[in-house]
Amino acid sequence: MTFRILLLAILLGGFWESSIAQSSPLVMRHADSLAVMRKAGFLLLNGHVYFTHDSIAFRTARATWNKHLDKVDCEGSFLFTHPDGYIKANYGSYQRKTEIAIAKGYVEAKDSAGSYAFFGNNLVYNKKKKFLKLTDQPLLHQYQKQKKDTTKIDTTVVRAELITFNQETEFAEAFRNVTITQGEMIVTCDTGYLDKKNNWVALKGSPKFNLEGYELTGDSIYLTIDSEKRTLKSALVIRNAKGKQHEKGKKGKPDHYTEAIGDTLYAEFKNDKIKRLYVNLNARGFFYEADFADYKNQMEGGRLDLSFKNGKLKRALISGDAQSTYFHVMEKKRQIDGRNEATGDTIRIAFADGKVKHLKLAGTKTLASGRYTDLTKQNILPKVVKDSSVKKWTEQSLKKLEKTDKSAPAKKEDTK
C-alpha cells in the first residue's frame, strides 16, 4: 500500500511539474508606457519594451500584446534571444503557446556557437523544434575554423529563394535558384541539401559544379567533404553525367583539357585536385590542347577509368568495345602529323605531360587492331585563340611556325 501511494505521488509530482512548465506565463518585464484595451484584450506598450518566457527574452521599441492569443507583435526594432542564439530584425512577433518567433525586415540570426548566420527579410523560428525557415532573399553562412590554423575560418554561403535549417541535426535545405559557394567552389542547382554532421551535399535540378578548373553537370550530384581540411573528397554524378577538367599550360605551353561523358560519373579528389575519374555506361572521353581544340583525342567504351597526377591525366583504361583516336603532334613544328585509331576489348593508355606515351590493346570479343593515318600533307597548324586560354601564346611564335613550315618543303624539293 505504501509503495502504491509513493508511486502515485511521484507520478502526480511529475505531472504537476510538467503542467507548470507548459503553463509558464509570458511576462512583460518593462515598458515606458502602456495603454489597455480591455474589451479587445490588447495592451499597447511603448519604449524599452522587454518580455520573457522561460529561457527566451525579447526587446522592442513598441509592442501590441494580444492577451487572448498570448501573442506579442513588435515594431521599431526586434531583438529575440534564446539559449541557442539570437534574432534581430525591424519587426517581429512571438506567440507563447506555439513558441514560434517571426522576424521581418533586415533579419539577422546567429547561433550561440558562432557556427551559423542567417540573413534575409523573413524568418520563422520554431523554438520547440529548433527549426528555421527563411524566405525573401534568404542567405545562410556556415563557419568552420581550420584545425591547423584556428585563426582562419572557412565559410560556406548558401543563396536561394527558400532556406530551411534544423539546428539539432545541422541539416539545411535550399530551394529554387540555389547557389552554394565555399572558397573556389561554386555550385548552382534547383534544390540543395547540406548535411554538416555527415559532411555531404546533394544537388538536384540542373546542378552545375565548378571548382578551380573542374566542371561537373548531370541530373543529380552528390559531394562529400573532408571534415578536417574542408576540401572536396568525392563527387558522384548520376544520369547525363558530364565532367570537364582544365589544366593551365606552363612556360608558354597551351592549356590541357580532359572531358568525360556517360550515364554515371564518379570522381575522387585530394586537396581539391582530381585523383581518379570513373565513367560507366556509354562512356566517352576527350583530351586535347587548347590550340588544337578541333582535333580532340577520343576514348569510348562501356567503362572509362582515368587517373591523374598533380591534376594531369596519367593513365586511362577503356573497357568494353573500346575505341580510341589520338592525333600526334610534332612539337618542334607544332603541327599534327598523324592520327592513330585503335579498337579492342580493352585499351590501356599511359600519358606523360598530358600526351600519349604508349597504348596497350587486348581483345577477343572485339579484336585488337590499330590504324595510323599520315596527316603531314594536310598542314594542320595550331588555331589562334583570341582569349587567354593558351598562355603566353603570341603572334611572334606563330610567325616562327609559319617560317618553319615554309622552309620545310623547300628542302625536300632541293633533295629531289
HUWOJO-V870015 format. One record per residue. N is the residue number from 1. RES is the residue in one letter. SS is DSSP state (2 for helix, 1 for strand, 0 for the rest). OMEGA is omega in degrees with one decimal (none if undefined). Layout:
BEGIN
n=N res=RES ss=SS omega=OMEGA
n=N res=RES ss=SS omega=OMEGA
END
This chain:
BEGIN
n=1 res=M ss=0 omega=178.8
n=2 res=T ss=2 omega=179.9
n=3 res=F ss=2 omega=-179.5
n=4 res=R ss=2 omega=179.0
n=5 res=I ss=2 omega=179.4
n=6 res=L ss=2 omega=178.9
n=7 res=L ss=2 omega=179.3
n=8 res=L ss=2 omega=179.0
n=9 res=A ss=2 omega=179.0
n=10 res=I ss=2 omega=-179.2
n=11 res=L ss=2 omega=178.9
n=12 res=L ss=2 omega=178.2
n=13 res=G ss=2 omega=178.4
n=14 res=G ss=2 omega=179.4
n=15 res=F ss=2 omega=-178.6
n=16 res=W ss=2 omega=178.0
n=17 res=E ss=2 omega=179.2
n=18 res=S ss=2 omega=-179.2
n=19 res=S ss=2 omega=179.1
n=20 res=I ss=2 omega=-179.3
n=21 res=A ss=2 omega=-178.0
n=22 res=Q ss=2 omega=-175.4
n=23 res=S ss=0 omega=179.2
n=24 res=S ss=0 omega=-170.6
n=25 res=P ss=0 omega=170.0
n=26 res=L ss=0 omega=-172.1
n=27 res=V ss=1 omega=173.4
n=28 res=M ss=1 omega=-175.6
n=29 res=R ss=1 omega=-176.9
n=30 res=H ss=1 omega=169.1
n=31 res=A ss=0 omega=179.7
n=32 res=D ss=0 omega=178.3
n=33 res=S ss=1 omega=178.0
n=34 res=L ss=1 omega=175.6
n=35 res=A ss=1 omega=-175.3
n=36 res=V ss=1 omega=172.2
n=37 res=M ss=1 omega=-169.2
n=38 res=R ss=0 omega=-178.2
n=39 res=K ss=0 omega=179.8
n=40 res=A ss=0 omega=180.0
n=41 res=G ss=0 omega=-178.4
n=42 res=F ss=1 omega=168.7
n=43 res=L ss=1 omega=177.7
n=44 res=L ss=1 omega=-173.6
n=45 res=L ss=1 omega=-179.0
n=46 res=N ss=1 omega=171.8
n=47 res=G ss=1 omega=175.9
n=48 res=H ss=1 omega=-179.2
n=49 res=V ss=1 omega=-174.9
n=50 res=Y ss=1 omega=179.4
n=51 res=F ss=1 omega=171.0
n=52 res=T ss=1 omega=173.1
n=53 res=H ss=1 omega=-174.4
n=54 res=D ss=0 omega=-175.6
n=55 res=S ss=0 omega=-179.1
n=56 res=I ss=1 omega=175.4
n=57 res=A ss=1 omega=174.7
n=58 res=F ss=1 omega=-178.7
n=59 res=R ss=1 omega=179.8
n=60 res=T ss=1 omega=178.4
n=61 res=A ss=1 omega=179.7
n=62 res=R ss=1 omega=-177.9
n=63 res=A ss=1 omega=171.7
n=64 res=T ss=1 omega=-176.2
n=65 res=W ss=1 omega=176.0
n=66 res=N ss=1 omega=-174.9
n=67 res=K ss=0 omega=179.7
n=68 res=H ss=0 omega=179.9
n=69 res=L ss=0 omega=-173.7
n=70 res=D ss=0 omega=-177.3
n=71 res=K ss=1 omega=179.1
n=72 res=V ss=1 omega=174.5
n=73 res=D ss=1 omega=-173.9
n=74 res=C ss=1 omega=175.3
n=75 res=E ss=1 omega=-177.5
n=76 res=G ss=1 omega=174.7
n=77 res=S ss=1 omega=178.9
n=78 res=F ss=1 omega=176.4
n=79 res=L ss=1 omega=-175.9
n=80 res=F ss=1 omega=-179.1
n=81 res=T ss=1 omega=178.5
n=82 res=H ss=1 omega=-176.2
n=83 res=P ss=0 omega=-177.2
n=84 res=D ss=0 omega=179.7
n=85 res=G ss=1 omega=179.9
n=86 res=Y ss=1 omega=176.8
n=87 res=I ss=1 omega=174.9
n=88 res=K ss=1 omega=178.5
n=89 res=A ss=1 omega=176.1
n=90 res=N ss=0 omega=-179.0
n=91 res=Y ss=1 omega=178.3
n=92 res=G ss=1 omega=175.7
n=93 res=S ss=1 omega=177.6
n=94 res=Y ss=1 omega=176.4
n=95 res=Q ss=1 omega=-174.1
n=96 res=R ss=0 omega=-173.7
n=97 res=K ss=0 omega=-177.8
n=98 res=T ss=0 omega=-176.0
n=99 res=E ss=0 omega=178.3
n=100 res=I ss=1 omega=176.1
n=101 res=A ss=1 omega=178.0
n=102 res=I ss=1 omega=-179.9
n=103 res=A ss=1 omega=-178.7
n=104 res=K ss=1 omega=175.9
n=105 res=G ss=1 omega=179.1
n=106 res=Y ss=1 omega=-177.3
n=107 res=V ss=1 omega=172.0
n=108 res=E ss=1 omega=179.5
n=109 res=A ss=1 omega=179.0
n=110 res=K ss=1 omega=176.9
n=111 res=D ss=1 omega=-175.1
n=112 res=S ss=0 omega=-179.9
n=113 res=A ss=0 omega=-178.8
n=114 res=G ss=0 omega=-178.7
n=115 res=S ss=0 omega=-175.6
n=116 res=Y ss=1 omega=172.1
n=117 res=A ss=1 omega=-177.9
n=118 res=F ss=1 omega=-179.7
n=119 res=F ss=1 omega=178.2
n=120 res=G ss=1 omega=-179.5
n=121 res=N ss=1 omega=179.6
n=122 res=N ss=1 omega=-179.6
n=123 res=L ss=1 omega=174.2
n=124 res=V ss=1 omega=-178.5
n=125 res=Y ss=1 omega=176.3
n=126 res=N ss=1 omega=-175.4
n=127 res=K ss=0 omega=-178.9
n=128 res=K ss=0 omega=-177.3
n=129 res=K ss=0 omega=-175.7
n=130 res=K ss=0 omega=-172.8
n=131 res=F ss=1 omega=178.5
n=132 res=L ss=1 omega=175.0
n=133 res=K ss=1 omega=-178.9
n=134 res=L ss=1 omega=174.3
n=135 res=T ss=1 omega=179.7
n=136 res=D ss=0 omega=179.4
n=137 res=Q ss=0 omega=-179.1
n=138 res=P ss=0 omega=-179.3
n=139 res=L ss=1 omega=179.2
n=140 res=L ss=1 omega=173.6
n=141 res=H ss=1 omega=173.6
n=142 res=Q ss=1 omega=-175.9
n=143 res=Y ss=1 omega=174.5
n=144 res=Q ss=1 omega=178.6
n=145 res=K ss=1 omega=175.8
n=146 res=Q ss=0 omega=-176.2
n=147 res=K ss=0 omega=179.7
n=148 res=K ss=0 omega=-179.6
n=149 res=D ss=0 omega=-175.1
n=150 res=T ss=0 omega=177.4
n=151 res=T ss=0 omega=179.5
n=152 res=K ss=0 omega=-177.3
n=153 res=I ss=1 omega=173.8
n=154 res=D ss=1 omega=-177.4
n=155 res=T ss=1 omega=172.0
n=156 res=T ss=1 omega=-176.3
n=157 res=V ss=1 omega=179.8
n=158 res=V ss=1 omega=175.2
n=159 res=R ss=1 omega=179.3
n=160 res=A ss=0 omega=174.9
n=161 res=E ss=0 omega=177.9
n=162 res=L ss=1 omega=178.6
n=163 res=I ss=1 omega=173.0
n=164 res=T ss=1 omega=-177.8
n=165 res=F ss=1 omega=175.7
n=166 res=N ss=1 omega=-175.1
n=167 res=Q ss=0 omega=-177.2
n=168 res=E ss=0 omega=-178.2
n=169 res=T ss=0 omega=-175.8
n=170 res=E ss=0 omega=-177.9
n=171 res=F ss=1 omega=-178.5
n=172 res=A ss=1 omega=175.3
n=173 res=E ss=1 omega=179.1
n=174 res=A ss=1 omega=-174.2
n=175 res=F ss=1 omega=173.3
n=176 res=R ss=1 omega=178.9
n=177 res=N ss=1 omega=-175.2
n=178 res=V ss=1 omega=172.4
n=179 res=T ss=1 omega=179.0
n=180 res=I ss=1 omega=178.9
n=181 res=T ss=1 omega=172.7
n=182 res=Q ss=1 omega=-175.7
n=183 res=G ss=0 omega=179.2
n=184 res=E ss=0 omega=-177.5
n=185 res=M ss=1 omega=175.8
n=186 res=I ss=1 omega=-178.6
n=187 res=V ss=1 omega=173.4
n=188 res=T ss=1 omega=179.3
n=189 res=C ss=1 omega=176.1
n=190 res=D ss=1 omega=-179.0
n=191 res=T ss=1 omega=-179.8
n=192 res=G ss=1 omega=178.0
n=193 res=Y ss=1 omega=-178.3
n=194 res=L ss=1 omega=179.2
n=195 res=D ss=1 omega=-176.0
n=196 res=K ss=0 omega=-177.4
n=197 res=K ss=0 omega=-178.7
n=198 res=N ss=0 omega=172.7
n=199 res=N ss=0 omega=173.8
n=200 res=W ss=1 omega=178.5
n=201 res=V ss=1 omega=177.7
n=202 res=A ss=1 omega=-176.3
n=203 res=L ss=1 omega=179.6
n=204 res=K ss=1 omega=179.0
n=205 res=G ss=1 omega=179.9
n=206 res=S ss=1 omega=-179.3
n=207 res=P ss=1 omega=176.8
n=208 res=K ss=1 omega=-176.9
n=209 res=F ss=1 omega=177.1
n=210 res=N ss=1 omega=177.5
n=211 res=L ss=1 omega=169.6
n=212 res=E ss=0 omega=177.7
n=213 res=G ss=0 omega=179.3
n=214 res=Y ss=1 omega=178.6
n=215 res=E ss=1 omega=178.9
n=216 res=L ss=1 omega=174.4
n=217 res=T ss=1 omega=178.8
n=218 res=G ss=1 omega=177.7
n=219 res=D ss=1 omega=178.3
n=220 res=S ss=1 omega=177.9
n=221 res=I ss=1 omega=177.1
n=222 res=Y ss=1 omega=-177.7
n=223 res=L ss=1 omega=171.0
n=224 res=T ss=1 omega=-173.8
n=225 res=I ss=1 omega=173.7
n=226 res=D ss=0 omega=-173.6
n=227 res=S ss=0 omega=-178.3
n=228 res=E ss=0 omega=-176.2
n=229 res=K ss=0 omega=-175.8
n=230 res=R ss=0 omega=176.0
n=231 res=T ss=0 omega=-178.3
n=232 res=L ss=1 omega=177.4
n=233 res=K ss=1 omega=-177.2
n=234 res=S ss=1 omega=177.1
n=235 res=A ss=1 omega=177.5
n=236 res=L ss=1 omega=179.9
n=237 res=V ss=1 omega=-176.2
n=238 res=I ss=1 omega=177.7
n=239 res=R ss=1 omega=-179.4
n=240 res=N ss=1 omega=-174.3
n=241 res=A ss=1 omega=176.1
n=242 res=K ss=1 omega=176.8
n=243 res=G ss=1 omega=179.9
n=244 res=K ss=1 omega=178.2
n=245 res=Q ss=1 omega=-178.3
n=246 res=H ss=1 omega=178.3
n=247 res=E ss=1 omega=-177.7
n=248 res=K ss=0 omega=179.0
n=249 res=G ss=0 omega=179.7
n=250 res=K ss=0 omega=177.8
n=251 res=K ss=0 omega=176.1
n=252 res=G ss=0 omega=-179.6
n=253 res=K ss=0 omega=-178.6
n=254 res=P ss=1 omega=178.2
n=255 res=D ss=0 omega=178.0
n=256 res=H ss=1 omega=178.0
n=257 res=Y ss=1 omega=173.3
n=258 res=T ss=1 omega=-179.8
n=259 res=E ss=1 omega=178.3
n=260 res=A ss=1 omega=-178.4
n=261 res=I ss=1 omega=177.7
n=262 res=G ss=1 omega=179.0
n=263 res=D ss=1 omega=-179.6
n=264 res=T ss=1 omega=-179.2
n=265 res=L ss=1 omega=177.0
n=266 res=Y ss=1 omega=-178.1
n=267 res=A ss=1 omega=175.0
n=268 res=E ss=1 omega=-178.2
n=269 res=F ss=1 omega=172.8
n=270 res=K ss=1 omega=-176.4
n=271 res=N ss=0 omega=178.7
n=272 res=D ss=0 omega=174.0
n=273 res=K ss=1 omega=-178.5
n=274 res=I ss=1 omega=-178.5
n=275 res=K ss=1 omega=178.8
n=276 res=R ss=1 omega=178.8
n=277 res=L ss=1 omega=178.8
n=278 res=Y ss=1 omega=177.5
n=279 res=V ss=1 omega=-179.1
n=280 res=N ss=1 omega=174.1
n=281 res=L ss=1 omega=-179.7
n=282 res=N ss=1 omega=-175.5
n=283 res=A ss=1 omega=175.0
n=284 res=R ss=1 omega=178.2
n=285 res=G ss=1 omega=179.3
n=286 res=F ss=1 omega=171.6
n=287 res=F ss=1 omega=-174.7
n=288 res=Y ss=1 omega=176.8
n=289 res=E ss=1 omega=-171.3
n=290 res=A ss=2 omega=-176.9
n=291 res=D ss=2 omega=174.3
n=292 res=F ss=2 omega=-177.4
n=293 res=A ss=0 omega=178.7
n=294 res=D ss=0 omega=-179.7
n=295 res=Y ss=0 omega=-176.7
n=296 res=K ss=0 omega=173.4
n=297 res=N ss=1 omega=-171.4
n=298 res=Q ss=1 omega=173.0
n=299 res=M ss=1 omega=-176.0
n=300 res=E ss=1 omega=179.2
n=301 res=G ss=1 omega=177.8
n=302 res=G ss=1 omega=-179.9
n=303 res=R ss=1 omega=-178.6
n=304 res=L ss=1 omega=178.0
n=305 res=D ss=1 omega=-179.6
n=306 res=L ss=1 omega=173.9
n=307 res=S ss=1 omega=-174.9
n=308 res=F ss=1 omega=174.7
n=309 res=K ss=1 omega=-176.8
n=310 res=N ss=0 omega=177.2
n=311 res=G ss=0 omega=-178.5
n=312 res=K ss=1 omega=179.5
n=313 res=L ss=1 omega=-176.1
n=314 res=K ss=1 omega=-178.8
n=315 res=R ss=1 omega=176.2
n=316 res=A ss=1 omega=174.6
n=317 res=L ss=1 omega=178.2
n=318 res=I ss=1 omega=-176.0
n=319 res=S ss=1 omega=176.2
n=320 res=G ss=1 omega=-177.2
n=321 res=D ss=1 omega=-173.8
n=322 res=A ss=1 omega=176.4
n=323 res=Q ss=1 omega=176.1
n=324 res=S ss=1 omega=175.0
n=325 res=T ss=1 omega=-176.3
n=326 res=Y ss=1 omega=177.5
n=327 res=F ss=1 omega=-179.4
n=328 res=H ss=1 omega=-178.3
n=329 res=V ss=1 omega=171.6
n=330 res=M ss=1 omega=-172.4
n=331 res=E ss=0 omega=-177.6
n=332 res=K ss=0 omega=180.0
n=333 res=K ss=0 omega=-175.3
n=334 res=R ss=0 omega=-176.7
n=335 res=Q ss=1 omega=175.5
n=336 res=I ss=1 omega=-177.6
n=337 res=D ss=1 omega=-180.0
n=338 res=G ss=1 omega=177.5
n=339 res=R ss=1 omega=-179.2
n=340 res=N ss=1 omega=179.3
n=341 res=E ss=1 omega=-177.0
n=342 res=A ss=1 omega=175.6
n=343 res=T ss=1 omega=178.3
n=344 res=G ss=1 omega=173.2
n=345 res=D ss=1 omega=176.6
n=346 res=T ss=1 omega=174.6
n=347 res=I ss=1 omega=176.0
n=348 res=R ss=1 omega=-178.5
n=349 res=I ss=1 omega=174.5
n=350 res=A ss=1 omega=-176.8
n=351 res=F ss=1 omega=173.1
n=352 res=A ss=1 omega=-178.1
n=353 res=D ss=0 omega=176.8
n=354 res=G ss=0 omega=-178.7
n=355 res=K ss=1 omega=-178.9
n=356 res=V ss=1 omega=178.1
n=357 res=K ss=1 omega=174.2
n=358 res=H ss=1 omega=178.6
n=359 res=L ss=1 omega=175.2
n=360 res=K ss=1 omega=-176.6
n=361 res=L ss=1 omega=174.3
n=362 res=A ss=1 omega=179.3
n=363 res=G ss=0 omega=172.4
n=364 res=T ss=0 omega=176.5
n=365 res=K ss=0 omega=171.7
n=366 res=T ss=0 omega=-174.9
n=367 res=L ss=0 omega=178.1
n=368 res=A ss=0 omega=-179.6
n=369 res=S ss=1 omega=178.9
n=370 res=G ss=1 omega=-179.9
n=371 res=R ss=1 omega=178.9
n=372 res=Y ss=1 omega=178.9
n=373 res=T ss=1 omega=179.7
n=374 res=D ss=1 omega=-179.0
n=375 res=L ss=0 omega=-176.4
n=376 res=T ss=2 omega=-177.8
n=377 res=K ss=2 omega=-179.7
n=378 res=Q ss=2 omega=173.5
n=379 res=N ss=0 omega=-177.6
n=380 res=I ss=1 omega=-178.0
n=381 res=L ss=1 omega=-179.9
n=382 res=P ss=0 omega=177.2
n=383 res=K ss=0 omega=178.6
n=384 res=V ss=0 omega=178.7
n=385 res=V ss=0 omega=-174.9
n=386 res=K ss=0 omega=-179.8
n=387 res=D ss=0 omega=-174.4
n=388 res=S ss=0 omega=-178.4
n=389 res=S ss=0 omega=171.7
n=390 res=V ss=1 omega=-171.6
n=391 res=K ss=0 omega=175.5
n=392 res=K ss=0 omega=177.5
n=393 res=W ss=0 omega=-173.0
n=394 res=T ss=0 omega=177.7
n=395 res=E ss=2 omega=179.5
n=396 res=Q ss=2 omega=179.3
n=397 res=S ss=2 omega=177.4
n=398 res=L ss=2 omega=178.1
n=399 res=K ss=2 omega=177.0
n=400 res=K ss=2 omega=178.7
n=401 res=L ss=2 omega=179.9
n=402 res=E ss=2 omega=178.3
n=403 res=K ss=2 omega=179.5
n=404 res=T ss=2 omega=-178.5
n=405 res=D ss=2 omega=-179.3
n=406 res=K ss=2 omega=-177.4
n=407 res=S ss=2 omega=-176.1
n=408 res=A ss=2 omega=-179.2
n=409 res=P ss=2 omega=-178.2
n=410 res=A ss=2 omega=179.1
n=411 res=K ss=2 omega=179.5
n=412 res=K ss=2 omega=-179.9
n=413 res=E ss=2 omega=-179.9
n=414 res=D ss=2 omega=-177.6
n=415 res=T ss=2 omega=176.7
n=416 res=K ss=0 omega=none
END
